[in-house]
């Protein structure tokens, strides 16, 4: 009888485990995605990441830049993400309000040919933050969120970035 109860419990546990919905949170390579003011945008055209080497007299920081476009037309929206640090960039949190480990964004919503340019406007109560979750010689992955402002001016129109994530190969 003990074995029957044990077998039934194991069987029920297996069924429950297998029936749980599994979410796929991975992002395809060379993709940046975010929800900006409630609208999800995917930047998967012309996506690239680049980084500087050792800081020098002109650039006292290590820098990684990521860029992507929503499509290949002249009306394409674009996003530029940047992290900079006085130390080597690693898997860590980068905040626009920090002078040591800084994060930045420029988002162009090209609803017309001139576009609307939004960027971080520090300091803010909901600062723009990039979390680098994985970094190696070939690629960088992570998440981002925070407030951005028209022309980077915190007294102008505010847009909120949520659910930002990236998986980008280095060029």
C-alpha positions as CSV (number, residue, x, y, z in Angstrom):
1,X,0.0,0.0,0.0
2,X,2.8,2.4,0.8
3,X,4.3,1.9,-2.6
4,X,1.0,2.5,-4.3
5,X,0.6,5.8,-2.6
6,X,4.2,6.8,-3.4
7,X,3.8,5.8,-7.0
8,X,0.5,7.9,-7.3
9,X,2.2,10.9,-5.7
10,X,5.1,10.7,-8.0
11,X,2.8,10.3,-11.0
12,X,0.7,13.4,-10.0
13,X,3.9,15.4,-9.4
14,X,5.1,14.5,-12.9
15,X,1.8,15.4,-14.5
16,X,1.7,18.8,-12.7
17,X,5.3,19.6,-13.6
18,X,4.7,18.7,-17.3
19,X,1.4,20.6,-17.5
20,X,2.9,23.9,-16.2
21,X,3.1,26.5,-18.9
22,X,6.7,27.3,-19.8
23,X,7.5,30.8,-21.1
24,X,10.3,31.4,-23.6
25,X,12.0,34.6,-22.4
26,X,14.9,34.3,-24.7
27,X,15.3,36.9,-27.4
28,X,16.7,36.1,-30.9
29,X,20.2,37.2,-31.6
30,X,20.7,40.8,-32.7
31,X,17.4,42.0,-31.3
32,X,16.5,44.9,-29.0
33,X,12.9,45.1,-27.7
34,X,11.0,47.4,-25.4
35,X,7.6,48.7,-24.4
36,X,7.6,52.5,-24.8
37,X,4.6,54.3,-23.5
38,X,2.6,51.0,-23.7
39,X,3.6,50.1,-27.2
40,X,6.0,47.2,-27.8
41,X,8.7,47.9,-30.4
42,X,11.2,45.4,-31.8
43,X,14.5,46.7,-33.2
44,X,15.9,43.9,-35.3
45,X,17.3,45.6,-38.4
46,X,20.9,46.8,-38.6
47,X,21.5,45.8,-35.0
48,X,25.0,45.9,-33.7
49,X,27.1,46.4,-30.6
50,X,30.5,47.9,-30.3
51,X,32.9,48.6,-27.5
52,X,36.0,50.7,-26.8
53,X,39.2,49.4,-25.5
54,X,41.2,50.8,-22.7
55,X,40.2,54.3,-21.7
56,X,42.6,57.0,-22.9
57,X,43.0,60.8,-22.5
58,X,40.1,61.6,-24.8
59,X,37.8,58.9,-23.4
60,X,38.3,58.2,-19.7
61,X,35.6,55.4,-19.7
62,X,35.0,51.9,-21.0
63,X,32.0,52.2,-23.3
64,X,29.6,49.7,-25.0
65,X,27.1,51.0,-27.5
66,X,24.1,49.1,-29.0
67,X,22.0,50.3,-31.9
68,X,19.0,48.9,-33.8
69,X,16.2,49.9,-36.2
70,X,12.5,48.8,-36.4
71,X,12.7,48.2,-40.2
72,X,14.7,49.1,-43.3
73,X,12.6,52.1,-44.4
74,X,13.3,55.8,-44.2
75,X,10.5,56.0,-41.5
76,X,12.3,53.4,-39.3
77,X,12.4,54.0,-35.6
78,X,15.7,53.5,-33.9
79,X,17.2,53.0,-30.5
80,X,20.7,53.5,-29.1
81,X,21.7,52.1,-25.8
82,X,25.0,52.9,-24.0
83,X,26.8,51.8,-20.9
84,X,30.0,53.4,-19.6
85,X,32.2,52.8,-16.7
86,X,35.5,53.9,-15.3
87,X,36.2,50.1,-14.7
88,X,35.9,47.3,-17.2
89,X,32.2,46.7,-18.1
90,X,30.9,43.5,-16.6
91,X,27.5,42.0,-15.9
92,X,26.2,44.7,-13.6
93,X,23.6,47.5,-13.2
94,X,24.3,50.8,-15.0
95,X,22.2,53.9,-14.0
96,X,21.9,57.2,-15.7
97,X,22.2,59.0,-12.3
98,X,25.6,57.3,-11.6
99,X,28.9,59.0,-12.5
100,X,30.8,55.6,-12.2
101,X,28.5,53.2,-14.0
102,X,26.3,55.2,-16.4
103,X,23.5,54.2,-18.7
104,X,22.1,56.2,-21.6
105,X,19.4,55.8,-24.3
106,X,18.4,57.7,-27.4
107,X,15.1,56.6,-29.0
108,X,13.8,58.1,-32.3
109,X,10.2,57.5,-33.0
110,X,10.0,58.3,-36.7
111,X,6.3,58.9,-37.1
112,X,7.4,61.5,-39.7
113,X,10.6,62.1,-41.6
114,X,12.0,64.4,-39.0
115,X,11.3,62.0,-36.1
116,X,10.8,62.6,-32.4
117,X,14.0,62.2,-30.4
118,X,13.7,61.0,-26.8
119,X,16.6,60.4,-24.4
120,X,17.3,60.1,-20.7
121,X,17.0,63.4,-18.9
122,X,18.8,62.9,-15.6
123,X,18.4,63.2,-12.8
124,X,14.9,61.7,-12.5
125,X,12.9,59.8,-10.0
126,X,12.6,56.8,-12.4
127,X,16.1,56.8,-13.9
128,X,17.1,55.0,-17.0
129,X,18.8,51.7,-16.0
130,X,20.5,49.0,-18.0
131,X,21.3,45.7,-16.4
132,X,23.9,43.7,-18.3
133,X,23.1,40.1,-17.5
134,X,25.6,38.4,-19.7
135,X,28.7,39.7,-21.5
136,X,31.4,37.8,-23.4
137,X,33.7,38.5,-26.3
138,X,30.9,37.7,-28.8
139,X,27.7,39.2,-27.4
140,X,25.9,41.2,-24.7
141,X,22.5,40.5,-23.2
142,X,20.5,42.4,-20.6
143,X,17.4,44.4,-19.7
144,X,16.6,48.1,-19.5
145,X,13.9,50.5,-18.2
146,X,13.2,54.0,-17.1
147,X,11.9,57.4,-18.1
148,X,13.0,59.2,-21.3
149,X,12.2,62.8,-22.4
150,X,11.7,64.6,-25.6
151,X,15.1,66.0,-26.6
152,X,16.5,64.7,-23.3
153,X,14.9,67.6,-21.4
154,X,13.2,66.5,-18.2
155,X,10.7,69.4,-18.4
156,X,9.5,68.1,-21.8
157,X,7.2,65.2,-22.8
158,X,7.8,62.0,-20.8
159,X,7.7,58.5,-22.1
160,X,8.3,55.4,-20.0
161,X,10.4,52.4,-21.2
162,X,9.5,49.1,-19.6
163,X,10.2,45.4,-20.4
164,X,13.4,46.4,-22.4
165,X,15.7,43.5,-23.3
166,X,18.5,43.0,-25.7
167,X,20.6,40.2,-27.2
168,X,23.2,41.7,-29.5
169,X,26.4,40.4,-31.1
170,X,29.6,42.5,-31.2
171,X,30.8,43.6,-34.6
